[in-house]
């Protein structure tokens, strides 16, 4: 059986899953395992590292999800090239009129 739901962006999915596994492992180790060496507690380090890894994996999940989005097929449109060019010219002229810098002469005090 092929992975039908995993069409695109398998690298981003792998990235997200691996970072989730490492992140949750580090997070739970920091919470539940006694991590003391020479009277120093490293539990907080593992908790914060796990949280950062899970946060980074969120980027992988977003990339995977956005890579799997498929839009609707575009319907065939009528040829409106004449109207499109006129609208483009109108927008360009309006933009130039709004943006045109005005010369201001600084008069002394």
C-alpha positions in Angstrom: 0.0 0.0 0.0 1.5 3.3 -1.1 1.5 6.4 1.1 -1.4 8.2 -0.6 -1.6 11.0 2.0 2.1 11.8 1.9 2.2 13.0 -1.7 4.7 15.8 -1.6 7.4 17.2 0.8 8.5 13.9 2.4 11.8 15.5 3.4 9.9 18.2 5.4 7.7 15.5 7.0 10.8 13.5 8.0 12.4 16.6 9.4 9.4 17.4 11.5 8.9 13.9 12.8 12.6 13.5 13.7 12.7 16.8 15.5 9.5 16.0 17.3 10.9 12.7 18.5 14.2 14.2 19.7 12.4 17.2 21.2 9.8 15.2 23.2 12.5 12.7 24.3 14.6 15.5 25.6 11.6 17.2 27.2 10.4 14.2 29.0 14.0 13.2 30.1 14.3 16.7 31.6 11.0 16.3 33.4 11.2 12.8 34.7 14.8 11.5 34.7 17.2 12.4 37.6 19.9 14.2 35.6 22.4 15.3 38.3 26.2 15.3 37.7 28.5 16.5 40.4 25.7 18.1 42.3 24.5 20.0 39.2 21.0 19.5 37.8 20.8 19.4 34.0 17.0 18.8 33.9 16.3 22.4 32.9 18.7 22.2 30.0 16.9 19.2 28.6 13.5 20.7 29.1 14.4 23.9 27.3 16.3 22.0 24.6 13.3 19.8 24.0 11.0 22.7 23.8 13.2 24.4 21.3 13.4 21.3 19.2 9.6 20.9 19.2 9.3 24.6 18.2 11.7 24.0 15.3 9.8 21.0 14.2 6.7 23.2 13.8 8.5 24.8 10.9 8.8 21.4 9.3 5.1 20.7 9.8 4.2 24.1 8.3 6.4 23.4 5.3 5.0 19.9 4.8 1.4 21.1 5.1 1.8 24.1 2.8 3.6 21.8 0.3 0.6 19.4 0.2 -2.0 22.1 -0.5 -3.5 21.8 -3.9 -5.5 24.6 -5.3 -8.6 24.4 -7.5 -7.9 24.2 -11.2 -8.2 27.6 -12.8 -11.3 28.0 -15.0 -10.7 29.2 -18.6 -11.1 32.9 -18.8 -12.1 35.1 -21.7 -9.5 37.1 -23.4 -9.7 40.5 -21.7 -6.3 41.7 -22.8 -7.5 45.1 -23.9 -9.2 45.9 -20.6 -6.3 44.4 -18.6 -3.8 46.7 -20.4 -6.1 49.7 -19.8 -6.4 48.9 -16.1 -2.6 48.5 -15.9 -2.0 51.9 -17.5 -4.6 53.6 -15.3 -3.0 52.1 -12.1 0.5 53.1 -13.3 -0.5 56.7 -14.1 -2.3 57.0 -10.7 0.6 55.6 -8.9 3.0 58.1 -10.6 0.7 61.0 -9.7 0.5 60.0 -6.1 4.2 59.3 -5.8 5.5 62.3 -7.7 7.8 64.2 -5.3 7.1 67.8 -4.9 10.0 70.2 -4.8 10.0 72.2 -1.7 12.2 75.3 -1.5 13.6 75.9 1.9 13.3 79.5 2.8 15.7 80.9 5.4 14.5 82.0 8.9 
